[in-house]
Amino acid sequence: MRFEEIEVWKEARMLSQKIFQLTQNNSFKKDLRFRDQIRSSSGSIMDNIAEGYERGGNKEFIQFLYIAKGSCGETRSQIHRAFDFQYIDQQEYENILKQCVSLSIKISNFITYIYRSKLKGDKYVKK
């Protein structure tokens, strides 16, 4: 299996793409630092899932999944700010918030699944 096959990674990738598209509008062009910050936090979700997976051990993977979940919360907070600054409209705001909350729940569920799993990770498999 590769990290590209993990459902939460796929969803994090879609969120990152959505944030990138959203921040292409003129409102974000006035605030480049904020634009870069929200792009970074949304990209960090998928990157941490990938990095944790590639480390080969479940304990490390869980640690990186928690970091990814934190980045998802950071992105959600920034979406509130984007709405407050009137960079996005009500519909965009609600859609992205819903996507962030859903992803955060799925990451939590994935953490629970891995934690309860008897598998220790690829690096512990004898070759």
N, C-alpha and C positions, 0 to 999 in steps of 0.2 A: 504494500500500500504506500501511496505517496500523500504528502500533506494536501496536494491539490484535490484529492478525493474526499477530504473531510468536509462535511456539510457546513459546519460553523465557519470554516475558512472560506468556502464559496460565498456564504452570506456576508461575511466581512468584506470580501472583495467587491460584492455588489454595492454594499454601503459606501465603500471608499470611492467607487466609480460615481455613485449618486452625489456624494459630497463634492467631488471634483467638478461635475457638471453644474451643480448648484452654485459653486463659487466662481463660475465663469461669468456670471452676470455682472452688470455695471456696479451694483452696490458694493460688492466685495473688492472691486478694483480701487476703491477709495481707501481701503483698509488692508493693505498687503500683509501686514504682520498677522492680523487676525485670520485672513484667508489662509496663509501658510500654516498657522497653528491648527486650524480645524482640519486641513488636509493631512497634516502630520499625524494628528491623533487618530483620525479614521484609518489611515494607512497602517498605523501601529497595531491595530487590532489584528489584521491579517498577518502582519509580519511576526508578531509574537506567537501566534498559533503555529506558524511555519517553523520558527526557530525552536520552540519548545518540542515540537514533534521530531525535528531533525536531531535533537540531542540524544534521542534513543532510550530515555528512561522515563518511566511514568511520573516519578516524583518531580523531576525537572519540567516535564510536560505540564503537569498540574500547576506548578509555579508560574510558568509562562502563560497558561490559560487565565490565571488570576490577573496577571499583568494586562492581558488582552481585555479582560472584563473591565479593568480599571480604565483603560483607554476608551472603551465603549462608553463608560460613564462620563469621561472627559468630553467626548464628542457630543454626547447628549446635553451636557451643560452648555457647550458652545452653541448648540442649536438654539437653546433658550436665549442666549445672548444675541445670536443673529436675528431672531425674531424680535427681541426687544429693541434692537438697533434698526429695525425695519429693513433688513437686508433680504428677508424672505417673507412670503405671504403666509397667511393662516393655513392654507392647504399644504404647502411645502413643510411648514413647521410640524403639523400633525402627522403627516406621512413619515417624515424622518424620525420623529420621536417614537412612533409606533415601531418602526424598523429597528431602532436602537434598543428599545425595551425588549422586543422579541429576541434579538440577538443576544442580549445580556442573559436572558433566561435560558436560552439554548446553551450558552457557554457554561452556565452554572450546572445545568443538567448533564452536560458532557463531563465536567469535572467530577460530579457525583458518580457517573458511570465508570470513569477511569479509576477513581478512588476505590470503588467496590470490586473492580476487576481483579482477578488473581494474577493477571499478566503483569510482569514488571517492566516490560519494554524490550525493544530490539537489542539493546546493548547487553542484555543478560541472556540472550539466546546463544547456546553453544553451537558453534559452526564446525 
